[in-house]
Amino acid sequence: MPPLSVPVLTGDFARPDIDRLKQCFAAMATSGDTELCHVVGLTPEAPTLQAAFGNKAPEWSIELSDEMIAKAKQNICQKPYGPVDFVSLGCPHYSIDEIRMAADYIRGKKVSDNVNFQVWTSYPVKHIADVCGYTEVIRRSGGEIYTRDCPLGPLGFNDHLIRGVSGMAFDSAKQAHYMLSTVPSDITMYYGTPFECIDAAVRGRWGA
């Protein structure tokens, strides 16, 4: 993408909610050096395609295919299956709805003894999770909710934590992209849905 470009997204897709926009734009900013993005019919400045471009022609355009999306996912989910020792949800920080979803899914399950399972959010959202009982559900499963930092910070990730780690799983494309350039090359990176990540934390393994 050319420097200082402002991408405009259009297509036949469902109206995204705030959590999906957060995930998309966080990944876009880290991998494409993008500071601003418009979604036609959603962002205030882009009620129409013409308005989004200020009645000017776009510099260039690209049509995303399923094959292109699959190839991009393969870059951050390097294998279809394998052992996992570190699983992180969030960053961009989870909303209270996302924490509720994770707590409901992991309720009654137990994280594998060899897995470090983390959920990342802001301090105010964690307080709500505490009050609602979601934090306790995740803790009973063997996980923890963290704030004020991210998986790349000293609370979530450091040399001590990655000793002996062979696989890391994230539901954040942003984090998986960052980690690929940070961790040793012998650590396998996995990327998928929150449910796939939680399943991997419980089994200690990605995939079947």
Secondary structure, 3 states (H helix, E strand, C coil): CCCCCCCEECCCCCCCCHHHHHHHHHHHHHHHCCCCCEECCCCCCCCCHHHHCCCCCCCCCCCCCHHHHHHHHHHHCCCCCEECCEEEEEEEEECHHHHHHHHHHHCCCCCCCCCEEEEEECHHHHHHHHHHCHHHHHHHHCEEEECCCCCCCCCCCCHHHHCCCCEEEECCHHHHHHHHCCCCCCCEEEECCHHHHHHHHHHCEECC
